[in-house]
Amino acid sequence: MKTVWFRGVEEANKEERKTVVLSAANAFEVLTKILEDKIKTKEGERNTPERYTLPAYSEYQADCSGYIRALREVQSIVNLKE
């Protein structure tokens, strides 16, 4: 479990926070799959031939990369096995 779950939590309340987060483990597994589907969709969209004709192609690709990176970060946070 990532330490980000405990930021701003007093030491006395950390076990309670851990219990709350772990109780949502099944939902986080579903969320991870949803995020993976979104990532695959975006990766597919960004590489279609019509995207190459966009006037701001490089900005579009940078935006896609940032979007995917953010989704991966959320996946990392909700992965309680790490």
SVG drawing of the C-alpha trace seen along z (x, -y; Angstrom):
<svg xmlns="http://www.w3.org/2000/svg" viewBox="-16 -23 21 31">
<polyline fill="none" stroke="black" stroke-width="0.4" points="0.0,0.0 1.4,-3.4 2.2,-5.9 0.1,-8.5 -2.9,-6.9 -1.5,-8.1 -0.6,-11.7 -2.1,-14.1 -3.3,-11.3 -2.1,-11.3 -0.2,-8.3 -3.0,-7.2 -5.4,-7.1 -3.3,-5.2 -4.6,-1.8 -8.2,-3.0 -7.2,-4.5 -5.6,-1.3 -8.7,0.7 -10.9,-1.7 -8.7,-1.5 -8.4,2.2 -12.2,2.6 -12.4,1.1 -9.9,3.5 -12.5,5.1 -13.7,1.8 -10.1,0.8 -9.5,4.0 -12.5,3.1 -11.3,-0.5 -7.9,0.8 -9.6,2.7 -11.7,-0.3 -8.6,-2.5 -6.7,0.2 -9.6,0.1 -9.4,-3.7 -5.6,-3.5 -6.0,-0.9 -8.7,-3.0 -6.6,-6.2 -3.5,-4.4 -5.6,-3.1 -7.1,-6.5 -3.8,-8.3 -2.3,-6.1 -5.0,-6.3 -4.0,-7.7 -6.3,-10.7 -4.5,-11.9 -1.4,-12.6 -3.2,-15.3 -4.0,-17.3 -2.5,-20.9 -1.3,-20.5 -0.3,-16.9 2.6,-17.1 0.5,-18.9 -2.2,-16.2 0.4,-13.4 1.7,-15.2 -1.8,-15.5 -2.4,-11.8 0.8,-10.9 -0.1,-13.0 -3.6,-11.5 -2.2,-7.9 0.5,-8.8 -2.1,-10.2 -4.3,-7.1 -1.3,-4.9 -0.5,-6.9 -4.1,-6.3 -3.7,-2.6 -0.5,-2.6 -2.1,-4.3 -5.1,-1.9 -2.8,1.2 -2.8,2.2 -0.4,5.1 2.6,2.8"/>
</svg>
